[in-house]
Amino acid sequence: MTNADRVAVVNALSEYLHRNPEACDTLDGIANWWLGGEWSQRTDLVQDALDELEEIGVIERIHASDGRIRYRRRRPDRGVH
């Protein structure tokens, strides 16, 4: 992934999550529905961007009961005691 590609995907994902804070989807759903266009065929680039956003704490990975991985905006700690 070039730096320009990385920045473009990270920015597009960040903007989408800002507009849709409750969004949650699989890699394919994100590539096709959140981003669309050229990114729907570039899931490798989308995955790299998701990994980067997860690393810096923007999103989290959820292992669903159907065995698929979904991504959503990271939830703030709720201070459960």
Residue pairs with C-beta under 8 A, 6 or more apart in sequence:
1 9
1 44
1 45
1 48
1 49
5 42
5 45
6 45
6 48
6 49
6 52
9 35
9 39
9 45
9 46
9 48
9 49
10 49
10 52
10 53
12 34
12 35
12 39
13 30
13 34
13 35
13 46
13 49
13 50
13 53
13 59
14 53
14 58
16 23
16 34
16 35
17 23
17 58
17 59
17 73
20 34
21 73
22 72
22 73
23 34
23 72
23 73
24 62
24 70
24 71
24 72
25 33
25 34
25 70
25 71
25 72
26 68
26 69
26 70
26 71
27 43
27 46
27 47
27 50
27 69
27 71
28 43
30 46
30 50
30 71
31 39
31 40
31 41
31 42
31 43
31 46
32 40
35 46
39 45
39 46
50 59
50 71
53 59
54 60
54 61
54 71
57 74
58 73
58 74
59 71
59 72
59 73
59 74
60 71
60 72
60 73
60 74
60 75
61 69
61 70
61 71
62 69
62 70
62 71
62 72
63 69
64 70
